[in-house]
Amino acid sequence: MKLTQEVLDLLDEVLRLQGRAQTFQADTPLMGAVAELDSLAVMELLSALQQRFGLQLHDDELDSSLFATVGSLVAFVSEKLQRVVPAV
C-alpha cells in the first residue's frame, strides 16, 4: 500500500473522519483546518504512527509544522521510515 494512502487511512481512523480523509490531497491543510485534529488527537495520531510504522519519535523532532498539511505529515513519516529500514 502506498504511504500516502496509509497515512490517509490512519487519519480517517484516528480522527474518526468517516472517509473524509480519502478526499485529502498533499496540500490539504490539517492543523487548524481539520476540527477533529486537536491536541489530544495529535497525541493519538503520533501513537498510531509509532504503532503502525514502528517509528520511534522524539520530542525534539516534533512540532506543529508536521501537521501543517497531509504532505508534510507524509514526508515526515517517509523520512523516519528511511532511517528505520537500512538501504540495501
SVG drawing of the C-alpha trace seen along z (x, -y; Angstrom):
<svg xmlns="http://www.w3.org/2000/svg" viewBox="-18 -27 41 32">
<polyline fill="none" stroke="black" stroke-width="0.4" points="0.0,0.0 1.3,-3.5 2.5,-5.5 0.2,-8.4 -2.8,-6.1 -1.7,-4.5 -1.4,-7.9 -4.8,-8.9 -6.3,-5.7 -4.7,-6.4 -6.1,-10.0 -9.5,-8.6 -9.3,-6.0 -7.8,-8.1 -9.8,-11.3 -12.9,-9.3 -13.4,-11.2 -15.7,-8.6 -13.9,-8.6 -13.3,-12.3 -9.5,-11.9 -9.8,-10.0 -10.5,-13.3 -7.4,-15.0 -4.5,-15.9 -0.9,-16.6 -1.6,-20.3 -4.7,-19.8 -4.2,-21.7 -4.5,-19.7 -3.7,-21.7 -6.2,-24.5 -8.2,-23.3 -9.5,-19.9 -11.5,-20.5 -11.0,-16.9 -7.2,-17.4 -7.0,-18.9 -4.1,-18.5 -5.4,-15.2 -5.9,-13.9 -2.3,-14.9 -1.1,-12.6 -3.3,-9.8 -2.1,-10.2 1.6,-10.2 0.9,-7.0 -0.8,-5.4 2.1,-6.4 4.5,-4.7 2.5,-1.5 1.6,-1.3 5.0,-2.1 7.3,-1.0 8.6,-4.5 10.5,-5.9 9.5,-9.6 11.5,-12.0 10.2,-15.3 12.9,-17.4 11.7,-16.4 8.0,-17.1 6.4,-20.4 3.3,-21.8 4.8,-22.0 4.5,-18.2 0.7,-18.7 0.6,-21.7 -0.6,-19.6 -1.1,-16.0 2.1,-16.3 4.2,-17.5 3.0,-14.6 3.7,-12.0 7.1,-13.5 7.9,-13.2 6.8,-9.5 8.7,-8.8 11.9,-10.3 11.5,-8.4 11.0,-5.1 14.1,-5.6 16.0,-5.8 14.4,-2.6 14.9,-0.5 18.5,-0.5 19.2,-0.7 20.2,2.5"/>
</svg>
